[in-house]
């Protein structure tokens, strides 16, 4: 595409159409842009439009399209073509910073994001002048430009907060600090001075405070990995100014909005974070500033209101106190009983209250409420921060703190008892306070693993939790019901089993509650209880103990999926899956009804799959129902196929794992219904998505295992397509092992004559890949394949095919690959295949005994004994560590392994060889009888002493000798 006016005009027209609400106009325009984005100059045309178009809507549209284009295409993925030509890459990097800084804010944000994406890949090695160009703009004095630089720097450097330490990272951070730390500090001081100068100018203050927020975020990122020398030397400047800003209050910056945090709150929140970082990681250097910050943050907490807009500020301020109070050399700041009482009374208790905003979220935004409350994403909430502070204080002051809070808990419960319908929030706070006090250590899997011994959890459960759950009305006081259920979940390891057993029917009852939070918590609690382990690692609850509730449990779980807001509730579906897993045969009488309901649900969600976890658990539940039923009655597989096949044909790639399980369950030939699907599995479009590959390969393996003869006779024209899939997979470093899985199944199961004509081409492809890109993973897979080939077709056939490609190649493969690399093979079955294959090469390949290959016979035997006796060689070259990880953008392409559809490990040599060491001894004995005297002399003259000793052990165990 040329940079011409005609092309700019065409692009403008199509961008306009992408904004059209009519899909008939919008979609073809989107498709056109997709089709031309691979052309040279396409990104430069977008940037030209962004700069020169007179239409503001087109400028914004071009900036968003450009950002998304960069996001999709900038990264260079190994084994895939470069999607942006080098000339365009150079031109983009030369112009984008200037363009970003001269654009209005709306476009500036899009271009800033694009720079960050490019920077993640190219900075610093391929974009060394980026920092210099950005720092030079600080001199402009234009805060629109300065904020653009700061925003871009923040999105570039924030990854330092979560990167693993490495020399490469240190080198990059040092480079950034050398160029950026001093200009940033000077800008910080200058901006604070300008704030004083413009103290009465609201619009100027808003711009300046936006800068200060970004500067404070950059300070956090640049100091996160370690304390840089520059910031240690300039700590006075930064900390004094941070302290001043923390105590600043300017009426012009206050907002009337009760929900949205203003600039002042955001700045103070970030400063609390910065102070907490220094208090936790650099306490020695920070010690002299700490008392000032504790006082300032304490005053902040006791003077800040309950409005939602202050939530982030309050939670960060409390987190600062929490991080300080649990460090031994700060505990003197908190030792005084009055201080502790004051913290409990003025900070912790007020911030544990259930506010109107929480109630609104509970009722109207239950999904977000559950995510925050159950999954721990409530990190920025006041309650979570107050809870962390309680735990921090309990580290050194458990007795006094428990004593102070016990009084609060009792008075709250008394208030509730006086008038439950009005004072229910008091009980909610009491339960939360008890939970905070009692929880010392917690994991998602096991709940509380360490509890405060000063709190009697069972007594509280019996007196205050059970009565709420026993109430006949499951819809009364929903928040307290949710609290009670959550208490069971959290303290399931502390409450005795008999009390938990009493609570199971109550939880089943609450699956009918109208409140989404309540019935979700009930499902989650049941699922957690059903996974608990008792003695001997068996489940704590047996199927027999749950048997009385089976019918009502299954009925209520499936009914809960029909309640408003829960049609795709992942917690309910996970509870269904776990119930199936625990109850096993007890669910068989209900399977016809259950599978119908699951199939209907499957069909409904397949139209618009939006909840990956829900879908995953649903497939697990289907797999379990097949597995449990067919174990008791293998013929039942036909009923499942009748129920599921119509759905599967419609949504093939989503259900491949379940289909594999069904096909593997068949003992005889492949049914015709499956054969009708076989050609569709070879369509290239299915293999484009990385996430489909593992499941599709497994399904093709099931076809080959169960229907190789049918394929050879009725679908021989599809064999090239099958090998085409293998060729595609083998070319990718990430998926080559999947290609070998497929190839091994072809070799093992297909009739030899059906693949004869393709064999040589298969080996040529493998050698080409070995030449172009030899990785440890590929070599391990290659070794297993050639040994399987040797077992299937014979050692002589392997030697002949190698030497047929190139004279003496067989010797080269032995010398350069098999002998030096066999130690790298891992996995019991894989090692066994290699052992049996090499044994065949040693004992059933005449050229090994009487040609130039004879010199390799003893080294090959030595390497086989090494495979048996030496530890696995698991070294991987540095450059290969990340080749297995492939970028899988978006939910639709991800592959999720179904645990209950697991494939049984298959041993292709199990029927012929039990112990490969005995097999080697017997085969050597047989060879020595055919050529007496040669084998003992080859063994005794060339094998090292250790290997010889091991070999004699094998011969003794097999009760044979070498003649």
Buried (B, 14 or more C-beta within 10 A) or exposed (E): BEEEEEBBEBBBEBBBBBEEEEEEEBEEBBEBBEEBBEBBBBBBBBBBBBBEBEEEEBBBBBBBBBBBBBEBBBBEEEBEEEBBBEEBBEBBBEBBBEBBBBBEEEBBBBBBBBBBBBBEBBBBEEBEEBBEBBBEBBEEEEBBBBBBBBBBBBBBBBEBBEEEEEEEBEEBBEBBBEBBBEBBBEBBEBBBEBBEEBEEBEEBBEBBBBBBBBBBBBBBBBBBBEBBEBBEEBBEBBBEBBBEBBEBEBEBBEEEEEEEBBBBBBBBBBBBBBBBBBBBBBBEEBEEBBEBBBEBBBEBBEEBEBBBBBBBBBBBBBBBBBBBBBBEEBBEBBEEEEEBBEBBEEBBBBBBBBBEBBBEBBBEEBBEBBEBBBEEEBEBBBBBBBBBBBBBBBBBBBEBBBBBBBEBBEEBBEBBEEEBEEBBBBBBBBBBBBBBBBBBEBEEEBBBEEBBEBBEBEEBBBEBBBEBBEBEEBEBBBBBBBBBBBBBBBBBBBBEBEBBBBBBBBBBBBBBBEBBBBBBBBBBBBBBBBBBEEEEEEBBBEBEBBEEBBEBBBBBBBBBBEBEBBBBBBBBBBBBBBBBBBBBEBBBEBBEEBBEBBBEBBEEBBEEBEBEEBBBBBBBBBBBBBBBBBEEEEEBBEBBBEBBBEBBBEBBBBBBBBBBBBBBBBEEEBBEEBBEBBEEBBEEEBBEBBBBBBBBBBBBBBBBBBBBBBBBEBBEEBBEBBBBBBBBBBBBBBBBBBBBBBBBBBBBBBEEEBBEEBBEEBBEBBBEBBEEBBBBBBBBBBBBBBBBBBBBBBBBBBBBBBBEEEEEBBBEBBBEBBBBBBBBBEEEBBBBBBBBBBBBBBBBBEBBBEBEBEEBBBBBBBBBBBBBEEEEBEEEEEEBEEBEEBEBEEEEBBBBEBEBBEEEEEEBBEEEBEBBBBBBBBBBBEBBEEEEEBBBEBBEEBBEEEBBEBBBEBBEEBEBEBB
